Amino acid sequence: MKDWIYNEFKHVGVDYSQKENAEIYDDQMESFRDYENEAKLIIDGCGFKNPENSTVIDIGCGTGAFAIHAAKYFKKVYAVDVSKEMLHIAKSKAKVKGIENIEFCNSGFLQFQLNTEVDLVFSKWAFHHLPDYWKQAALLNINKMLKMDGVFFLTDLIFKFETDYVKKTDTMINELSKSFSEEFISEIKVHIKDEYSTFDWILRGLIERAGFCIEKINAVETLASEYFCRKVRSF
């Protein structure tokens, strides 16, 4: 690997290579998210007529939230994460449930490669670990792994404002404080300070320049924005 390539394995913000942090993350997410329903809504929204014949990559799979439920529908799931501790938890969950069609890969957005093209690339709460330069590189890599007309589904913390960032960031944090614990809010502050969430207007440009058409953006929630994209161009 070239010595100027960004090191995805060097964690920014919360270090999820640490077992304790991975376990805390898993407990937090399990406490307020309905993973099974999330997976079903995404799969239904993608419009796959025969998902049992389709293959999906979950990049930044964490502790297996989407991958484990997606495995019930898809022929094969590649679950990719830079944290071995996250993957260990995900593997343990899959083993308990008797799921055998997930291939776990200790890799990231920039390094992961397949010799075959897939139908869906999914990523949730992971893209912000990359600076914008490397977001573009990651999107181009995703393009290579998707079939033409394949779907890229991205969810992340994306800033929807362009000016007055101090006031609007404070407003966002105050809104989140009404629904989430102090510990979770502290993590959000670390995220804003140390990680690489970007602006919606920047992300849309990066996605489109990487050969995707953005068919739908769901930016209703305070925290999350969802981008439903389709591959329309190869490089």
CORQUI-V52772 format. One record per residue. SS is DSSP state (@ for helix, = for strand, . for the rest). PSI is psi as a letter, one per 30 degrees, with the letter a starting at -180 (* if undefined). BURIAL is # if it has 9 or more other ideal C-beta (glycine too) atoms within 8 Angstrom, else .. Layout:
BEGIN
ss=SS psi=PSI burial=BURIAL
ss=SS psi=PSI burial=BURIAL
END
This chain:
BEGIN
ss=. psi=k burial=.
ss=. psi=k burial=.
ss=. psi=f burial=.
ss=. psi=g burial=.
ss=. psi=k burial=.
ss=. psi=k burial=#
ss=. psi=j burial=.
ss=. psi=f burial=#
ss=. psi=f burial=.
ss=. psi=j burial=.
ss=. psi=k burial=#
ss=. psi=l burial=.
ss=. psi=b burial=#
ss=. psi=k burial=#
ss=. psi=j burial=.
ss=. psi=g burial=#
ss=. psi=f burial=#
ss=. psi=k burial=.
ss=@ psi=e burial=.
ss=@ psi=e burial=.
ss=@ psi=e burial=#
ss=@ psi=e burial=#
ss=@ psi=e burial=#
ss=@ psi=e burial=.
ss=@ psi=e burial=#
ss=@ psi=e burial=#
ss=@ psi=e burial=.
ss=@ psi=e burial=#
ss=@ psi=e burial=#
ss=@ psi=f burial=.
ss=@ psi=f burial=.
ss=@ psi=f burial=.
ss=. psi=k burial=.
ss=. psi=i burial=.
ss=@ psi=e burial=#
ss=@ psi=e burial=.
ss=@ psi=e burial=.
ss=@ psi=e burial=#
ss=@ psi=e burial=#
ss=@ psi=e burial=#
ss=@ psi=e burial=.
ss=@ psi=e burial=#
ss=@ psi=e burial=#
ss=@ psi=e burial=.
ss=@ psi=f burial=.
ss=@ psi=f burial=#
ss=. psi=g burial=.
ss=. psi=k burial=#
ss=. psi=e burial=.
ss=. psi=i burial=.
ss=@ psi=f burial=#
ss=@ psi=f burial=.
ss=@ psi=g burial=.
ss=. psi=l burial=#
ss== psi=k burial=#
ss== psi=k burial=#
ss== psi=k burial=#
ss== psi=j burial=#
ss== psi=k burial=#
ss=. psi=h burial=#
ss=. psi=f burial=#
ss=. psi=b burial=#
ss=. psi=g burial=#
ss=. psi=g burial=#
ss=@ psi=e burial=#
ss=@ psi=e burial=#
ss=@ psi=e burial=#
ss=@ psi=e burial=#
ss=@ psi=e burial=#
ss=@ psi=e burial=#
ss=. psi=f burial=#
ss=. psi=f burial=.
ss=. psi=e burial=#
ss=. psi=l burial=#
ss=. psi=e burial=.
ss== psi=k burial=#
ss== psi=k burial=#
ss== psi=j burial=#
ss== psi=j burial=#
ss== psi=k burial=#
ss== psi=k burial=#
ss=. psi=f burial=#
ss=. psi=j burial=#
ss=@ psi=e burial=.
ss=@ psi=e burial=#
ss=@ psi=e burial=#
ss=@ psi=e burial=#
ss=@ psi=e burial=#
ss=@ psi=e burial=#
ss=@ psi=e burial=#
ss=@ psi=e burial=#
ss=@ psi=e burial=.
ss=@ psi=e burial=#
ss=@ psi=e burial=#
ss=@ psi=e burial=.
ss=@ psi=e burial=.
ss=@ psi=f burial=.
ss=. psi=g burial=.
ss=. psi=k burial=#
ss=. psi=g burial=.
ss=. psi=g burial=.
ss== psi=k burial=#
ss== psi=j burial=.
ss== psi=k burial=#
ss== psi=k burial=#
ss== psi=i burial=.
ss=. psi=a burial=.
ss=. psi=a burial=#
ss=. psi=e burial=#
ss=. psi=e burial=#
ss=. psi=f burial=.
ss=. psi=k burial=#
ss=. psi=k burial=.
ss=. psi=l burial=#
ss=. psi=f burial=.
ss=. psi=l burial=.
ss=. psi=k burial=.
ss== psi=l burial=#
ss== psi=f burial=#
ss== psi=k burial=#
ss== psi=k burial=#
ss== psi=k burial=#
ss== psi=k burial=#
ss== psi=k burial=#
ss=. psi=h burial=.
ss=. psi=f burial=#
ss=@ psi=f burial=#
ss=@ psi=f burial=#
ss=@ psi=f burial=#
ss=. psi=k burial=#
ss=. psi=l burial=.
ss=@ psi=e burial=#
ss=@ psi=e burial=.
ss=@ psi=f burial=#
ss=@ psi=e burial=#
ss=@ psi=e burial=#
ss=@ psi=e burial=#
ss=@ psi=e burial=#
ss=@ psi=e burial=#
ss=@ psi=e burial=#
ss=@ psi=e burial=#
ss=@ psi=e burial=#
ss=@ psi=e burial=#
ss=@ psi=f burial=#
ss=@ psi=f burial=#
ss== psi=k burial=#
ss== psi=l burial=.
ss== psi=k burial=.
ss== psi=g burial=.
ss== psi=l burial=#
ss== psi=k burial=#
ss== psi=j burial=#
ss== psi=j burial=#
ss== psi=k burial=#
ss== psi=k burial=#
ss== psi=l burial=#
ss=. psi=j burial=#
ss=. psi=k burial=#
ss== psi=k burial=#
ss=. psi=f burial=.
ss=. psi=l burial=.
ss=. psi=f burial=.
ss=. psi=l burial=.
ss=. psi=h burial=.
ss=@ psi=f burial=.
ss=@ psi=e burial=.
ss=@ psi=e burial=.
ss=@ psi=e burial=#
ss=@ psi=e burial=#
ss=@ psi=e burial=.
ss=@ psi=e burial=.
ss=@ psi=e burial=#
ss=@ psi=e burial=#
ss=@ psi=e burial=.
ss=@ psi=e burial=#
ss=@ psi=e burial=#
ss=@ psi=f burial=.
ss=. psi=f burial=.
ss=. psi=f burial=.
ss=. psi=l burial=.
ss=. psi=l burial=.
ss=@ psi=e burial=.
ss=@ psi=e burial=.
ss=@ psi=e burial=#
ss=@ psi=e burial=#
ss=@ psi=e burial=.
ss=@ psi=e burial=#
ss=@ psi=e burial=#
ss=@ psi=e burial=#
ss=@ psi=e burial=#
ss=@ psi=e burial=#
ss=@ psi=e burial=#
ss=@ psi=e burial=.
ss=@ psi=f burial=.
ss=. psi=a burial=#
ss=. psi=h burial=#
ss=. psi=k burial=#
ss=. psi=a burial=#
ss== psi=l burial=#
ss=@ psi=e burial=#
ss=@ psi=f burial=.
ss=@ psi=e burial=#
ss=@ psi=e burial=#
ss=@ psi=e burial=#
ss=@ psi=e burial=.
ss=@ psi=e burial=#
ss=@ psi=e burial=#
ss=@ psi=e burial=#
ss=@ psi=f burial=.
ss=. psi=g burial=#
ss=. psi=g burial=#
ss== psi=l burial=#
ss== psi=k burial=.
ss== psi=j burial=#
ss== psi=f burial=.
ss== psi=k burial=.
ss== psi=k burial=#
ss== psi=j burial=.
ss=. psi=h burial=#
ss=. psi=e burial=.
ss=. psi=l burial=.
ss=. psi=e burial=.
ss=. psi=e burial=.
ss=. psi=k burial=#
ss== psi=k burial=#
ss== psi=k burial=#
ss== psi=j burial=#
ss== psi=j burial=#
ss== psi=l burial=#
ss== psi=k burial=#
ss== psi=k burial=#
ss=. psi=f burial=.
ss=. psi=k burial=.
ss=. psi=l burial=.
ss=. psi=* burial=.
END
